[in-house]
Amino acid sequence: MQERALRRVRVGIQELACPGCGVVHRGPGSLPRRGRRARTVQTSSGPVHFALRQVSCGVCCKTFCPFGSSLGLRPRQRVAEELLERLGSGVVELSYRQTCALGGKWLGGTVSPRTLWREIQARGRRVAFTRRHPIEVLLVDGTRVRAGMRKRGEAAVVGLQIEGRDHLGHRIRIRIRIRVRKRLIGSGVGLGAWQAVLAAGSETPLVVTDAASGVREKVRAACPTARHQLCEWHLTHSLKHFLTLRDCAT
């Protein structure tokens, strides 16, 4: 592709602009060659080795490579977009360290966590928010964190909208499990955290919580028309906890 484009410039069929001075080159002898620069791009199929042709501007004498953007490459790019997309999907389920280890298995080499972190941050700035769906299921849970002046700390509460589960064909194969689609509705710390989170999802028909003291009254006050349901995981977890305490006592 690079050789074909250079021939078209030399015969006057195609134009090529210098990024330094902006002069448009066209015709014989307008862009003397200056060799090639070797590049290696990591992909999910392994490293791809190639060379980018370099030319020199006859006006400003700047040497440049005009084909990087045509090949979909950013300056000094070392990792292909499709590999970054796969690694970025892995970060959603795994840590940076585990994702880099997974990328090393794909590549047979190493992947820098800093490179992956920079790519995730860049992708985050390009996020476009979708239209908000009606809240059908609101999952609210709280815990204690070391904050404030209280001996046991302050309550930290998080509310999640459960939108469903991915079908089996869309299963994340890094960990064999069905991923739950969820969205953060609200969060808070300290007095009034429960009320603030429940008020953010007051229109939901179903609220799922644990059986902590006072939660039933908070849900009834903030979401009077919602059905309150206890979390299945908390039920079995609490049952095992109380049975363990009973065995220790006997």
Secondary structure, 3 states (H helix, E strand, C coil): CHHHHHHHHHCCCCCEECCCCCCEECCCCCCCEEEEEEEEEEECCEEEEEEEEEEECCCCCCEECCCCCCCCCCCCCCECHHHHHHHHHHHHHCCHHHHHHHHHHHHCCCCCHHHHHHHHHHHHHCCCCCCCCCCCCEEEEEEEECCCCCCCCEEEEEEEEEEEECCHHHCECCCCECCEEEEEEEEEECCCHHHHHHHHCCCCCEEEECCCCCHHHHHHHHCCCCEEEECHHHHHHHHHHHHHHHHHHC
